[in-house]
């Protein structure tokens, strides 16, 4: 989670496609999501998910329509809905 947070701090400095690819496709979807899927439900799990969401730059979501998300976040969103 700390690595994801540090990588996403480069928003606005590194090209957005590269940053989303590294931060979301590689770190979140390959490593963090696997850990979250194996975490038992409860307050600890909710806290971990909240920390992940707090890392995302708000700017990425400004132009999205209501009820939609970034394609890289579909798996994470489905996990949150469960």
N, C-alpha and C positions, 0 to 999 in steps of 0.2 A: 504494500500500500504506500509505503514511503517513497519507493521508486516511482510509482505511478504519479504521485503528487509532485515529485521533483521534475519528472519529464513534462508534465502538463504546465508547469510554471514557465516553460519556454514558449507558451502561446504568444503570438505576436512577434516573436523573434525568428522562429523556425517556420518553414512553410507548413501551412495547416494540414495538407494531405499527409505529409511525412509524420507530423506530430500525432495525428489521429491514427495513422497506421501503427506507429510504435506504441502509443499509449493505450489505445482501445483494442486494436486487433491483436497485438502481440501480448501486452501485459495483462489487460483486463480479461479478454476472451480466452487466452491460453492458460493463464496461471491463476489469477485472482478468482475468476468465476468457478474454476474447479474447486478451489478452497471453500468458496461460499456454498457450493452445492453439497459439500460434505460437512458443513457446520450445522449442528442440530438447531431446530427452530427455537427462538427465545430472544431475550433482550440483547444478548451478545451478538446474535446474528443481525438483528436490526441495527445495532450500533455499527457493525462492520459495513453494512450496506450504505448507511448514512455517510460514513467516512469516504466511501468510494464516490458517492454522488457529489460530495463537497469538493472533490478534486476537479470536477469538470468546469471549464471556463464557461461562464454564463453567455458569452458572446456566441457560442456555438448553437444556442437554442433560440436566439432572437428571431430568426426568420422562419422558424418552423410553424406549421399550422397546428392548431389545437388537436391534441390526441395523436400526434405523430412524434417520431424521434429520429435520431441519426441511425443510419443503417448499421453502423458498427455496434450500436447499443441494443439491438433487437433481442439478443440472447439474455442480456442483463435485465432488460425490461420484462421479458417473459418470466424470468426467475423472480423478480419483485412481485409480479402479479400472482404467482403461486403462493 
